[in-house]
Amino acid sequence: MRPTSASSIDQLVTSEPGVLGGTAVFVGTRVPFTTFIEYLEAGQTVDEFVSDFPGVTRAQAVAALEAVRLMVEGRASAA
């Protein structure tokens, strides 16, 4: 599950009004993407996150990070 473009984030993270009030969550879960970022900011690993949130696979988490990286790189090169 490796993203090939920034638009791939839509296949990994979604936001719907009926799910946690529109909070961005991993597709097929109720796990907020921001919770994942907060784990990383706190120095925790991807493996610790997926252990605490088994509804998200390691492949999903890594692919979401890669998609965000691609988005940031695309914006930086466009500037």
C-alpha positions, 0 to 999 in steps of 0.5 A: 500500500504505497502511495504514488501521488499526493491524492492517494491520501484520500484512499488512506484518510477520510473525513465524513460528517457522521464519523467523529464529527468530520474528523479525519480518520483512517479509512474503515476506522474511527481512528483519527489521523491526528492521533497518529501524528500525536503519537509520533510527536510524543516519540512513540513508534508506528508499531506502538501506534498500531499496537494501540489501534489494531484497526489500523495496519502498519502498512496503512500508517506508513502509507499515510505518512508517505502520502503526506510527505509527497504532498509536502514535497509537491507544495515545496517544489511548486513554490 
